[in-house]
Amino acid sequence: MSAPPDQRLLSAALRQDGHPRRFRRGQALFTEGDRAERVFLIEHGCVLVSCTSPDGREIVLGLRGSGEIIGEMSTLDDEARSATALAMGDVDAVVATGATLRRALEDPGPANELIRVLAARLRDADRKRVQFVALDTLGRVAERLLELTERFGEDQPGGEIRVDLPLSQEQLASWCGASRESTVKALSTLRALNCISTGRQSLVIHDLGALRGHAQRRG
C-alpha cells in the first residue's frame, strides 16, 4: 500500500486528547480477541498487524507506519479486536479513547479523512487478492519488497535503497500468501539477479526498476 491518505485533522484531534506512549520491540499494542476502547496513532516506528488462522498459524495482514491510525474498527463497531498489532521495533504512539475518536468524527473534516483511510485499505486488500491469483511467488515477493521500499526505505549513495525492518522469512511468506520455502527461493533468485541483497533484519534494493519488473511477473 502506498503512503496513507492525508489525515491531519483526525491526527490533531487524537493528539489533543490522547497521551503518548512508547511500545518496545515485540510488545503488543493490542491483541486479537480483546475488547478495548482505544485507538492508536503511530508517530514513529513500524507495527505488524496479523491474525491467527484456525490451525494456529500467524497470518500477516499488513504493516502500519508513521502517521497511520490503527485499532479504529473495534472502537467504531464495538466488536472484539480482529487482529493483533505488534511493535516491530520501538514504536512511539498516541493512545486515545474511543470516545475521543467518535467526538472527532462528528466533524466532517476528520470523518472524511477516516473514510479515505478505510477506502485505501479496502482497495489495497482487493489488490492483494488479485495478486494472490495472478502473480507467481516471485512476483508476490517482489511486490511486498516494493511496498517495504516505498514506505520504509531510505535512499543510499549510488541510488540504492535500504530498509531496516525485523521481518522474519516466515512473516514475509505469510504476507505474500506463499510457503516459506518458495519465499526463500524467490529471495535467492532476486539476490542472484542483483536486484537486492539481504542482511540480518535489513534489505538493500540495488535495481528498483528490475524489482518492479519482477513484481509484474505472472503465474
N, CA, C and O of each residue as an XYZ file, in Angstrom:
876
protein
N       0.850     -1.188      0.000
C       0.000      0.000      0.000
C       0.881      1.231      0.000
O       1.901      1.257      0.687
N       0.513      2.244     -0.749
C       1.264      3.491     -0.795
C       1.050      4.269      0.496
O       0.371      3.799      1.409
N       1.636      5.469      0.567
C       1.501      6.292      1.759
C       0.028      6.505      2.091
O      -0.795      6.647      1.186
N      -0.315      6.529      3.392
C      -1.713      6.691      3.777
C      -2.259      8.048      3.362
O      -1.500      9.011      3.257
N      -3.568      8.139      3.123
C      -4.168      9.429      2.775
C      -3.945     10.453      3.877
O      -3.712     10.100      5.034
N      -4.021     11.727      3.503
C      -3.854     12.800      4.469
C      -4.910     12.696      5.567
O      -6.100     12.541      5.290
N      -4.456     12.784      6.816
C      -5.390     12.713      7.941
C      -4.955     13.664      9.053
O      -4.973     13.324     10.236
N      -4.564     14.861      8.633
C      -4.028     15.820      9.594
C      -5.052     16.233     10.639
O      -4.709     16.361     11.814
N      -6.302     16.444     10.239
C      -7.317     16.885     11.195
C      -7.615     15.799     12.223
O      -7.721     16.069     13.419
N      -7.746     14.580     11.739
C      -8.029     13.468     12.648
C      -6.853     13.235     13.595
O      -7.052     13.016     14.790
N      -5.639     13.280     13.069
C      -4.454     13.091     13.908
C      -4.370     14.165     14.980
O      -4.044     13.881     16.133
N      -4.668     15.407     14.591
C      -4.608     16.509     15.556
C      -5.615     16.302     16.680
O      -5.315     16.588     17.839
N      -6.801     15.809     16.352
C      -7.823     15.560     17.372
C      -7.381     14.474     18.340
O      -7.619     14.585     19.543
N      -6.744     13.430     17.835
C      -6.275     12.351     18.707
C      -5.130     12.826     19.591
O      -5.055     12.453     20.761
N      -4.233     13.649     19.039
C      -3.121     14.157     19.840
C      -3.610     15.084     20.949
O      -3.032     15.128     22.035
N      -4.675     15.821     20.665
C      -5.163     16.800     21.636
C      -5.621     16.126     22.927
O      -5.326     16.609     24.020
N      -6.345     15.007     22.801
C      -6.913     14.363     23.991
C      -6.232     13.038     24.353
O      -6.491     12.477     25.418
N      -5.356     12.538     23.459
C      -4.672     11.287     23.754
C      -3.399     11.515     24.556
O      -3.065     12.648     24.901
N      -2.698     10.435     24.848
C      -1.443     10.548     25.592
C      -0.361      9.723     24.895
O      -0.650      8.655     24.355
N       0.877     10.209     24.904
C       1.955      9.486     24.224
C       2.378      8.244     25.006
O       2.344      8.218     26.236
N       2.773      7.226     24.262
C       3.263      6.000     24.901
C       4.281      5.343     23.983
O       4.132      5.364     22.762
N       5.305      4.765     24.572
C       6.308      4.024     23.792
C       6.083      2.527     24.003
O       5.926      2.055     25.129
N       6.071      1.805     22.901
C       5.976      0.349     22.913
C       7.319     -0.215     22.467
O       7.855      0.185     21.434
N       7.851     -1.130     23.236
C       9.124     -1.731     22.905
C       8.947     -2.832     21.870
O       7.852     -3.366     21.694
N      10.029     -3.161     21.192
C      10.002     -4.206     20.174
C       9.417     -5.501     20.758
O       9.815     -5.960     21.829
N       8.468     -6.065     20.021
C       7.832     -7.301     20.452
C       6.626     -7.103     21.357
O       5.956     -8.075     21.709
N       6.338     -5.873     21.738
C       5.203     -5.583     22.609
C       3.946     -5.382     21.777
O       3.983     -4.739     20.728
N       2.846     -5.928     22.246
C       1.576     -5.797     21.527
C       0.886     -4.500     21.908
O       0.722     -4.186     23.087
N       0.477     -3.742     20.873
C      -0.354     -2.573     21.128
C      -1.760     -3.029     21.494
O      -2.399     -2.464     22.382
N      -2.232     -4.058     20.798
C      -3.481     -4.728     21.176
C      -3.436     -6.144     20.635
O      -2.617     -6.469     19.775
N      -4.335     -6.992     21.152
C      -4.295     -8.420     20.854
C      -5.632     -8.892     20.313
O      -6.687     -8.472     20.789
N      -5.587     -9.759     19.325
C      -6.781    -10.333     18.715
C      -7.690    -10.925     19.787
O      -7.232    -11.644     20.674
N      -8.977    -10.617     19.697
C      -9.947    -11.139     20.647
C     -10.225    -10.229     21.821
O     -11.232    -10.396     22.508
N      -9.348     -9.266     22.066
C      -9.552     -8.331     23.176
C     -10.730     -7.406     22.884
O     -11.069     -7.141     21.731
N     -11.326     -6.937     23.939
C     -12.334     -5.874     23.824
C     -11.764     -4.649     24.518
O     -11.522     -4.660     25.725
N     -11.555     -3.610     23.752
C     -10.937     -2.408     24.312
C     -11.405     -1.192     23.530
O     -11.754     -1.281     22.353
N     -11.405     -0.075     24.203
C     -11.843      1.167     23.573
C     -10.669      2.113     23.442
O     -10.652      3.189     24.041
N      -9.681      1.701     22.650
C      -8.528      2.577     22.431
C      -8.160      2.568     20.951
O      -8.292      1.559     20.257
N      -7.706      3.698     20.508
C      -7.240      3.836     19.135
C      -5.816      4.389     19.191
O      -5.468      5.117     20.121
N      -4.991      4.044     18.197
C      -3.567      4.364     18.245
C      -3.156      5.143     16.990
O      -3.476      4.755     15.867
N      -2.453      6.231     17.206
C      -1.835      6.986     16.128
C      -0.338      6.740     16.211
O       0.305      7.137     17.183
N       0.220      6.088     15.199
C       1.643      5.778     15.203
C       2.423      7.036     14.827
O       2.259      7.577     13.734
N       3.267      7.488     15.738
C       4.089      8.666     15.477
C       5.425      8.275     14.855
O       5.948      8.974     13.987
N       5.962      7.164     15.303
C       7.260      6.706     14.779
C       7.374      5.205     14.992
O       7.024      4.687     16.052
N       7.868      4.514     13.968
C       8.078      3.082     14.089
C       7.184      2.295     13.151
O       6.460      2.864     12.334
N       7.245      0.984     13.279
C       6.520      0.077     12.401
C       5.780     -0.953     13.229
O       6.320     -1.503     14.189
N       4.534     -1.209     12.849
C       3.674     -2.160     13.556
C       3.202     -3.222     12.575
O       2.710     -2.905     11.492
N       3.354     -4.489     12.963
C       2.866     -5.596     12.146
C       1.470     -5.987     12.632
O       1.250     -6.208     13.823
N       0.536     -6.066     11.686
C      -0.842     -6.439     12.004
C      -1.076     -7.863     11.491
O      -0.861     -8.144     10.312
N      -1.511     -8.747     12.367
C      -1.698    -10.144     11.984
C      -2.873    -10.743     12.738
O      -3.342    -10.198     13.738
N      -3.338    -11.884     12.230
C      -4.373    -12.640     12.922
C      -3.953    -14.107     12.940
O      -2.969    -14.486     12.304
N      -4.695    -14.921     13.664
C      -4.368    -16.332     13.804
C      -5.363    -17.175     13.030
O      -6.574    -16.993     13.164
N      -4.855    -18.101     12.217
C      -5.712    -18.990     11.436
C      -6.314    -20.055     12.351
O      -5.836    -20.228     13.472
N      -7.348    -20.772     11.908
C      -7.948    -21.826     12.746
C      -6.947    -22.887     13.196
O      -7.124    -23.492     14.254
N      -5.891    -23.121     12.401
C      -4.890    -24.121     12.793
C      -3.722    -23.507     13.561
O      -2.709    -24.167     13.790
N      -3.866    -22.241     13.957
C      -2.873    -21.622     14.825
C      -1.748    -20.894     14.128
O      -0.838    -20.411     14.802
N      -1.764    -20.791     12.798
C      -0.704    -20.104     12.077
C      -0.918    -18.591     12.107
O      -2.048    -18.103     12.120
N       0.210    -17.861     12.117
C       0.149    -16.404     12.034
C      -0.088    -15.994     10.585
O       0.647    -16.408      9.688
N      -1.115    -15.180     10.361
C      -1.421    -14.651      9.038
C      -1.145    -13.151      9.061
O      -1.834    -12.393      9.743
N      -0.135    -12.737      8.311
C       0.223    -11.319      8.288
C      -0.737    -10.564      7.375
O      -0.887    -10.898      6.199
N      -1.374     -9.554      7.926
C      -2.326     -8.743      7.171
C      -1.682     -7.496      6.580
O      -2.113     -7.007      5.536
N      -0.656     -6.983      7.241
C      -0.009     -5.795      6.713
C       0.872     -5.124      7.737
O       0.988     -5.574      8.877
N       1.485     -4.053      7.318
C       2.350     -3.245      8.172
C       1.791     -1.834      8.229
O       1.256     -1.320      7.246
N       1.920     -1.225      9.378
C       1.488      0.156      9.556
C       2.676      0.960     10.068
O       3.456      0.486     10.894
N       2.801      2.188      9.562
C       3.943      3.013      9.919
C       3.558      4.394     10.392
O       2.398      4.658     10.708
N       4.532      5.265     10.439
C       4.350      6.619     10.982
C       3.196      7.345     10.300
O       3.073      7.343      9.075
N       2.353      7.967     11.124
C       1.226      8.731     10.616
C      -0.046      7.932     10.434
O      -1.082      8.501     10.089
N       0.002      6.620     10.658
C      -1.181      5.786     10.436
C      -1.939      5.541     11.741
O      -1.362      5.537     12.829
N      -3.222      5.342     11.598
C      -4.109      5.075     12.723
C      -4.493      3.599     12.704
O      -4.836      3.061     11.651
N      -4.439      2.946     13.855
C      -4.851      1.550     13.963
C      -5.748      1.370     15.181
O      -5.740      2.173     16.114
N      -6.520      0.288     15.139
C      -7.404     -0.011     16.261
C      -8.742      0.683     16.200
O      -9.530      0.616     17.143
N      -9.003      1.359     15.075
C     -10.237      2.152     14.989
C     -11.482      1.289     14.774
O     -12.580      1.698     15.149
N     -11.329      0.097     14.173
C     -12.509     -0.689     13.830
C     -13.276     -1.141     15.066
O     -14.500     -1.022     15.122
N     -12.547     -1.666     16.063
C     -13.216     -2.112     17.290
C     -13.863     -0.950     18.024
O     -14.882     -1.113     18.695
N     -13.262      0.221     17.890
C     -13.829      1.414     18.510
C     -15.141      1.809     17.837
O     -16.061      2.301     18.491
N     -15.217      1.587     16.518
C     -16.399      2.014     15.777
C     -17.534      1.009     15.834
O     -18.700      1.399     15.896
N     -17.205     -0.308     15.813
C     -18.287     -1.304     15.776
C     -18.495     -2.046     17.095
O     -19.382     -2.893     17.198
N     -17.674     -1.729     18.108
C     -17.811     -2.318     19.433
C     -17.654     -3.842     19.412
O     -18.221     -4.540     20.253
N     -16.894     -4.345     18.460
C     -16.600     -5.775     18.400
C     -15.196     -6.036     18.941
O     -14.405     -5.112     19.130
N     -14.900     -7.327     19.187
C     -13.571     -7.693     19.663
C     -12.525     -7.390     18.594
O     -12.844     -7.320     17.407
N     -11.296     -7.213     19.013
C     -10.207     -6.976     18.076
C     -10.123     -8.136     17.092
O     -10.146     -9.298     17.498
N     -10.025     -7.829     15.809
C      -9.941     -8.859     14.775
C      -8.510     -9.230     14.448
O      -8.276    -10.143     13.656
N      -7.540     -8.536     15.046
C      -6.131     -8.784     14.739
C      -5.279     -8.360     15.925
O      -5.751     -7.713     16.860
N      -4.011     -8.745     15.857
C      -3.003     -8.331     16.837
C      -2.073     -7.326     16.175
O      -1.696     -7.492     15.015
N      -1.703     -6.286     16.913
C      -0.764     -5.278     16.420
C       0.501     -5.361     17.254
O       0.471     -5.127     18.462
N       1.619     -5.695     16.607
C       2.875     -5.955     17.303
C       3.943     -4.957     16.876
O       4.147     -4.740     15.681
N       4.623     -4.349     17.839
C       5.697     -3.409     17.539
C       6.892     -4.173     16.970
O       7.403     -5.099     17.600
N       7.337     -3.773     15.757
C       8.466     -4.432     15.114
C       9.805     -3.851     15.567
O      10.864     -4.410     15.283
N       9.743     -2.754     16.254
C      10.900     -2.093     16.855
C      10.299     -1.170     17.899
O       9.120     -1.307     18.223
N      11.059     -0.248     18.430
C      10.462      0.726     19.335
C       9.456      1.576     18.563
O       9.765      2.104     17.496
N       8.265      1.699     19.109
C       7.183      2.434     18.462
C       6.686      3.525     19.407
O       6.351      3.252     20.560
N       6.642      4.746     18.916
C       6.033      5.855     19.653
C       4.642      6.085     19.084
O       4.473      6.235     17.874
N       3.654      6.111     19.960
C       2.269      6.251     19.512
C       1.505      7.164     20.460
O       1.868      7.343     21.622
N       0.443      7.728     19.926
C      -0.537      8.432     20.747
C      -1.703      7.481     20.963
O      -2.258      6.942     20.005
N      -2.071      7.277     22.216
C      -3.177      6.387     22.565
C      -4.359      7.250     22.997
O      -4.245      8.058     23.918
N      -5.483      7.071     22.331
C      -6.682      7.866     22.632
C      -7.861      6.933     22.863
O      -7.856      5.788     22.411
N      -8.852      7.422     23.556
C     -10.038      6.626     23.831
C     -10.960      6.584     22.619
O     -10.878      7.419     21.718
N     -11.836      5.588     22.624
C     -12.832      5.522     21.567
C     -13.735      6.739     21.568
O     -14.173      7.196     20.511
N     -14.017      7.266     22.755
C     -14.858      8.459     22.838
C     -14.196      9.640     22.137
O     -14.877     10.449     21.505
N     -12.882      9.743     22.243
C     -12.150     10.812     21.552
C     -12.319     10.681     20.052
O     -12.574     11.669     19.364
N     -12.177      9.452     19.536
C     -12.341      9.232     18.099
C     -13.760      9.565     17.654
O     -13.953     10.229     16.636
N     -14.737      9.112     18.400
C     -16.124      9.356     17.986
C     -16.465     10.841     18.015
O     -17.208     11.325     17.161
N     -15.926     11.565     18.992
C     -16.155     13.016     19.016
C     -15.517     13.672     17.799
O     -16.111     14.556     17.182
N     -14.312     13.240     17.458
C     -13.630     13.811     16.295
C     -14.422     13.572     15.023
O     -14.446     14.423     14.134
N     -15.071     12.418     14.930
C     -15.791     12.069     13.713
C     -17.120     12.804     13.572
O     -17.781     12.697     12.538
N     -17.514     13.544     14.596
C     -18.697     14.392     14.469
C     -18.424     15.588     13.559
O     -19.349     16.224     13.054
N     -17.142     15.883     13.357
C     -16.723     16.955     12.443
C     -16.524     16.337     11.059
O     -15.842     15.319     10.936
N     -17.106     16.936     10.014
C     -16.981     16.361      8.662
C     -15.539     16.203      8.188
O     -15.237     15.268      7.447
N     -14.648     17.097      8.602
C     -13.263     17.018      8.155
C     -12.589     15.724      8.570
O     -12.185     14.949      7.702
N     -12.448     15.454      9.883
C     -11.857     14.189     10.329
C     -12.631     12.965      9.845
O     -12.037     11.934      9.532
N     -13.963     13.082      9.785
C     -14.764     11.941      9.327
C     -14.425     11.575      7.889
O     -14.274     10.396      7.566
N     -14.305     12.565      7.035
C     -13.949     12.303      5.627
C     -12.540     11.734      5.510
O     -12.278     10.889      4.654
N     -11.630     12.197      6.370
C     -10.275     11.648      6.348
C     -10.279     10.162      6.686
O      -9.601      9.374      6.028
N     -11.040      9.776      7.711
C     -11.080      8.366      8.082
C     -11.737      7.524      6.995
O     -11.319      6.392      6.749
N     -12.750      8.063      6.350
C     -13.375      7.340      5.235
C     -12.354      7.070      4.137
O     -12.327      5.977      3.571
N     -11.514      8.055      3.833
C     -10.488      7.863      2.795
C      -9.451      6.831      3.224
O      -8.971      6.049      2.404
N      -9.106      6.830      4.515
C      -8.158      5.831      5.030
C      -8.730      4.422      4.869
O      -8.048      3.522      4.378
N      -9.980      4.235      5.282
C     -10.608      2.917      5.194
C     -10.784      2.485      3.743
O     -10.629      1.307      3.420
N     -11.108      3.438      2.865
C     -11.250      3.113      1.439
C      -9.913      2.680      0.849
O      -9.860      1.744      0.051
N      -8.829      3.357      1.239
C      -7.499      2.991      0.738
C      -7.113      1.601      1.198
O      -6.514      0.845      0.434
N      -7.442      1.248      2.429
C      -7.126     -0.097      2.923
C      -7.954     -1.161      2.209
O      -7.464     -2.258      1.943
N      -9.195     -0.841      1.903
C     -10.031     -1.790      1.174
C      -9.496     -2.009     -0.234
O      -9.436     -3.144     -0.708
N      -9.108     -0.935     -0.899
C      -8.516     -1.066     -2.235
C      -7.244     -1.902     -2.187
O      -7.004     -2.738     -3.059
N      -6.431     -1.668     -1.157
C      -5.187     -2.420     -1.027
C      -5.471     -3.903     -0.808
O      -4.790     -4.754     -1.380
N      -6.469     -4.219      0.013
C      -6.823     -5.619      0.238
C      -7.325     -6.273     -1.045
O      -6.997     -7.427     -1.321
N      -8.116     -5.548     -1.830
C      -8.599     -6.082     -3.110
C      -7.436     -6.328     -4.072
O      -7.391     -7.343     -4.767
N      -6.495     -5.378     -4.099
C      -5.342     -5.523     -4.990
C      -4.520     -6.760     -4.619
O      -4.061     -7.488     -5.499
N      -4.337     -6.994     -3.331
C      -3.561     -8.162     -2.899
C      -4.280     -9.463     -3.232
O      -3.631    -10.455     -3.566
N      -5.601     -9.477     -3.147
C      -6.335    -10.693     -3.519
C      -6.126    -11.016     -4.998
O      -5.986    -12.182     -5.364
N      -6.105     -9.997     -5.839
C      -5.834    -10.212     -7.265
C      -4.421    -10.744     -7.451
O      -4.202    -11.652     -8.253
N      -3.461    -10.188     -6.718
C      -2.078    -10.635     -6.839
C      -1.915    -12.097     -6.442
O      -1.136    -12.820     -7.063
N      -2.638    -12.543     -5.418
C      -2.526    -13.926     -4.983
C      -2.921    -14.893     -6.091
O      -2.426    -16.019     -6.149
N      -3.821    -14.447     -6.974
C      -4.283    -15.290     -8.070
C      -3.409    -15.108     -9.310
O      -3.062    -16.081     -9.978
N      -3.055    -13.855     -9.615
C      -2.428    -13.550    -10.896
C      -0.907    -13.691    -10.894
O      -0.321    -14.000    -11.932
N      -0.255    -13.471     -9.746
C       1.201    -13.464     -9.703
C       1.748    -14.760     -9.126
O       1.134    -15.375     -8.254
N       2.918    -15.169     -9.626
C       3.596    -16.294     -9.014
C       4.297    -15.811     -7.745
O       4.236    -14.627     -7.412
N       4.963    -16.726     -7.039
C       5.578    -16.354     -5.767
C       6.633    -15.271     -5.940
O       6.716    -14.353     -5.125
N       7.436    -15.368     -6.989
C       8.454    -14.347     -7.227
C       7.808    -12.974     -7.395
O       8.300    -11.983     -6.855
N       6.716    -12.916     -8.137
C       6.018    -11.653     -8.331
C       5.459    -11.102     -7.041
O       5.545     -9.900     -6.790
N       4.875    -11.979     -6.206
C       4.291    -11.517     -4.943
C       5.373    -11.055     -3.970
O       5.198    -10.056     -3.273
N       6.488    -11.779     -3.923
C       7.588    -11.355     -3.060
C       8.125    -10.003     -3.530
O       8.371     -9.118     -2.711
N       8.306     -9.840     -4.824
C       8.778     -8.560     -5.346
C       7.811     -7.431     -5.006
O       8.244     -6.328     -4.672
N       6.509     -7.692     -5.086
C       5.501     -6.679     -4.734
C       5.634     -6.260     -3.275
O       5.592     -5.069     -2.968
N       5.794     -7.227     -2.371
C       5.902     -6.886     -0.959
C       7.198     -6.129     -0.679
O       7.215     -5.219      0.151
N       8.280     -6.494     -1.358
C       9.534     -5.766     -1.167
C       9.416     -4.336     -1.682
O       9.970     -3.410     -1.091
N       8.691     -4.160     -2.786
C       8.447     -2.807     -3.281
C       7.662     -1.983     -2.261
O       7.965     -0.811     -2.033
N       6.662     -2.600     -1.655
C       5.871     -1.882     -0.652
C       6.745     -1.480      0.527
O       6.654     -0.354      1.014
N       7.594     -2.398      0.988
C       8.507     -2.066      2.078
C       9.420     -0.906      1.687
O       9.676     -0.004      2.485
N       9.904     -0.945      0.447
C      10.813      0.092     -0.030
C      10.131      1.446     -0.086
O      10.697      2.450      0.348
N       8.907      1.477     -0.622
C       8.181      2.732     -0.781
C       7.809      3.356      0.563
O       7.786      4.579      0.704
N       7.521      2.515      1.537
C       7.012      3.025      2.805
C       8.076      3.196      3.875
O       7.958      4.071      4.733
N       9.120      2.367      3.833
C      10.101      2.393      4.917
C      11.540      2.542      4.429
O      12.465      2.541      5.242
N      11.746      2.670      3.117
C      13.095      2.721      2.579
C      13.786      4.050      2.798
O      13.137      5.091      2.907
N      15.114      4.008      2.863
C      15.947      5.200      2.990
C      16.961      5.196      1.851
O      17.675      4.214      1.647
N      17.016      6.301      1.114
C      17.943      6.405     -0.010
C      19.384      6.321      0.469
O      19.755      6.879      1.502
N      20.188      5.602     -0.320
C      21.603      5.425     -0.026
C      22.435      5.981     -1.177
O      21.908      6.192     -2.269
N      23.739      6.223     -0.950
C      24.609      6.677     -2.044
C      24.597      5.666     -3.191
O      24.551      4.456     -2.968
N      24.638      6.177     -4.406
C      24.657      5.293     -5.566
C      23.290      4.856     -6.031
O      23.179      3.990     -6.899
N      22.245      5.440     -5.468
C      20.894      5.112     -5.913
C      20.283      3.898     -5.268
O      19.178      3.500     -5.636
N      20.973      3.288     -4.305
C      20.405      2.135     -3.609
C      19.419      2.600     -2.530
O      19.432      3.757     -2.108
N      18.576      1.676     -2.103
C      17.587      1.981     -1.064
C      17.687      0.907      0.008
O      17.695     -0.286     -0.298
N      17.764      1.330      1.260
C      17.906      0.402      2.388
C      16.629      0.396      3.228
O      16.039      1.442      3.497
N      16.224     -0.785      3.627
C      15.080     -0.948      4.514
C      15.547     -1.705      5.746
O      16.025     -2.834      5.639
N      15.411     -1.094      6.910
C      15.724     -1.769      8.172
C      14.407     -2.184      8.814
O      13.642     -1.350      9.297
N      14.161     -3.487      8.808
C      12.881     -3.970      9.303
C      13.039     -5.417      9.772
O      13.417     -6.283      8.982
N      12.756     -5.687     11.041
C      12.919     -7.041     11.564
C      11.742     -7.955     11.206
O      10.996     -8.400     12.078
N      11.595     -8.224      9.907
C      10.512     -9.084      9.427
C      11.117    -10.448      9.109
O      12.019    -10.545      8.277
N      10.633    -11.496      9.762
C      11.194    -12.825      9.546
C      10.764    -13.379      8.190
O       9.811    -12.886      7.587
N      11.469    -14.404      7.712
C      11.100    -15.039      6.454
C       9.714    -15.653      6.550
O       8.958    -15.631      5.579
N       9.371    -16.206      7.718
C       8.032    -16.775      7.901
C       6.963    -15.699      7.787
O       5.916    -15.925      7.181
N       7.220    -14.535      8.364
C       6.250    -13.445      8.292
C       6.143    -12.899      6.877
O       5.043    -12.596      6.415
N       7.259    -12.771      6.187
C       7.219    -12.322      4.798
C       6.442    -13.313      3.947
O       5.634    -12.912      3.109
N       6.680    -14.616      4.156
C       5.969    -15.644      3.398
C       4.465    -15.552      3.637
O       3.675    -15.639      2.697
N       4.075    -15.375      4.892
C       2.649    -15.248      5.204
C       2.048    -14.036      4.528
O       0.939    -14.107      3.999
N       2.765    -12.923      4.538
C       2.296    -11.684      3.908
C       2.153    -11.866      2.399
O       1.296    -11.245      1.770
N       2.995    -12.720      1.824
C       2.941    -12.980      0.382
C       1.925    -14.064      0.026
O       1.650    -14.278     -1.154
N       1.370    -14.744      1.008
C       0.465    -15.853      0.723
C       1.196    -17.021      0.089
O       0.672    -17.667     -0.819
N       2.421    -17.300      0.570
C       3.257    -18.349     -0.012
C       3.908    -19.152      1.108
O       3.881    -18.754      2.272
N       4.492    -20.284      0.741
C       5.220    -21.073      1.721
C       6.566    -20.426      2.017
O       7.067    -19.622      1.231
N       7.138    -20.781      3.148
C       8.455    -20.247      3.485
C       9.485    -20.696      2.453
O      10.352    -19.917      2.057
N       9.388    -21.955      2.018
C      10.367    -22.490      1.079
C      10.339    -21.728     -0.250
O      11.389    -21.374     -0.785
N       9.142    -21.477     -0.779
C       9.055    -20.766     -2.056
C       9.452    -19.304     -1.908
O       9.975    -18.705     -2.847
N       9.207    -18.726     -0.734
C       9.612    -17.345     -0.489
C      11.132    -17.228     -0.422
O      11.719    -16.301     -0.980
N      11.763    -18.177      0.267
C      13.228    -18.193      0.342
C      13.818    -18.347     -1.058
O      14.808    -17.695     -1.392
N      13.212    -19.208     -1.875
C      13.687    -19.409     -3.252
C      13.558    -18.124     -4.062
O      14.460    -17.783     -4.827
N      12.447    -17.407     -3.902
C      12.243    -16.149     -4.623
C      13.280    -15.108     -4.202
O      13.823    -14.397     -5.048
N      13.557    -15.015     -2.896
C      14.576    -14.076     -2.416
C      15.949    -14.433     -2.993
O      16.719    -13.556     -3.383
N      16.237    -15.734     -3.039
C      17.515    -16.180     -3.609
C      17.625    -15.788     -5.078
O      18.689    -15.373     -5.537
N      16.524    -15.920     -5.813
C      16.526    -15.536     -7.236
C      16.775    -14.046     -7.392
O      17.553    -13.638     -8.254
N      16.126    -13.230     -6.574
C      16.297    -11.781     -6.659
C      17.718    -11.372     -6.279
O      18.260    -10.419     -6.837
N      18.318    -12.084     -5.339
C      19.718    -11.802     -4.995
C      20.643    -12.175     -6.151
O      21.566    -11.432     -6.487
N      20.384    -13.336     -6.754
C      21.226    -13.792     -7.862
C      21.156    -12.836     -9.043
O      22.134    -12.682     -9.774
N      20.019    -12.198     -9.234
C      19.846    -11.242    -10.322
C      20.350     -9.842     -9.946
O      20.240     -8.897    -10.728
N      20.902     -9.731     -8.737
C      21.451     -8.470     -8.234
C      20.386     -7.382     -8.095
O      20.695     -6.192     -8.166
N      19.143     -7.788     -7.897
C      18.086     -6.806     -7.613
C      18.176     -6.344     -6.165
O      17.958     -5.171     -5.860
N      18.501     -7.282     -5.275
C      18.514     -6.992     -3.844
C      19.696     -7.678     -3.191
O      20.326     -8.562     -3.772
N      19.984     -7.254     -1.972
C      20.815     -8.027     -1.070
C      20.136     -7.971      0.289
O      19.466     -6.993      0.621
N      20.314     -9.017      1.062
C      19.654     -9.099      2.361
C      20.685     -9.340      3.446
O      21.688    -10.022      3.235
N      20.422     -8.767      4.610
C      21.251     -8.975      5.778
C      20.366     -9.245      6.962
O      19.156     -9.415      6.811
N      20.938     -9.287      8.118
C      20.146     -9.518      9.322
C      19.225     -8.321      9.552
O      19.675     -7.219      9.867
N      17.939     -8.564      9.388
C      16.914     -7.537      9.610
C      17.111     -6.318      8.711
O      16.797     -5.193      9.102
N      17.629     -6.547      7.508
C      17.810     -5.431      6.583
C      17.681     -5.912      5.145
O      17.866     -7.091      4.844
N      17.366     -4.986      4.284
C      17.193     -5.244      2.858
C      17.745     -4.042      2.097
O      17.482     -2.898      2.467
N      18.507     -4.298      1.037
C      19.010     -3.229      0.173
C      18.536     -3.500     -1.249
O      18.756     -4.582     -1.792
N      17.884     -2.510     -1.843
C      17.437     -2.603     -3.225
C      18.514     -2.011     -4.114
O      18.845     -0.831     -3.990
N      19.071     -2.828     -5.020
C      20.115     -2.366     -5.927
C      19.537     -1.897     -7.268
O      20.067     -0.977     -7.891
N      18.457     -2.531     -7.699
C      17.881     -2.222     -9.021
C      16.367     -2.145     -8.871
O      15.664     -3.146     -9.006
N      15.875     -0.936     -8.589
C      14.445     -0.750     -8.336
C      13.620     -1.054     -9.578
O      12.544     -1.642     -9.472
N      14.109     -0.662    -10.762
C      13.379     -0.916    -12.000
C      13.209     -2.401    -12.255
O      12.127     -2.848    -12.637
N      14.274     -3.172    -12.046
C      14.192     -4.619    -12.243
C      13.234     -5.246    -11.245
O      12.483     -6.157    -11.591
N      13.256     -4.763    -10.004
C      12.344     -5.300     -8.988
C      10.898     -5.038     -9.393
O      10.038     -5.903     -9.227
N      10.628     -3.837     -9.927
C       9.268     -3.542    -10.397
C       8.885     -4.494    -11.534
O       7.738     -4.934    -11.614
N       9.831     -4.809    -12.405
C       9.543     -5.734    -13.482
C       9.173     -7.110    -12.975
O       8.251     -7.734    -13.499
N       9.875     -7.595    -11.965
C       9.561     -8.906    -11.398
C       8.221     -8.878    -10.661
O       7.544     -9.901    -10.561
N       7.839     -7.700    -10.143
C       6.560     -7.591     -9.441
C       5.381     -7.759    -10.387
O       4.257     -7.985     -9.938
N       5.619     -7.653    -11.693
C       4.551     -7.826    -12.673
C       4.570     -9.233    -13.277
O       3.816     -9.531    -14.203
N       5.426    -10.079    -12.748
C       5.570    -11.432    -13.290
C       4.321    -12.241    -13.002
O       3.878    -12.322    -11.856
N       3.765    -12.827    -14.013
C       2.528    -13.588    -13.884
C       2.806    -15.060    -13.635
O       3.810    -15.622    -14.073
N       1.842    -15.673    -12.890
C       1.985    -17.095    -12.599
C       1.568    -17.950    -13.790
O       1.625    -19.178    -13.718
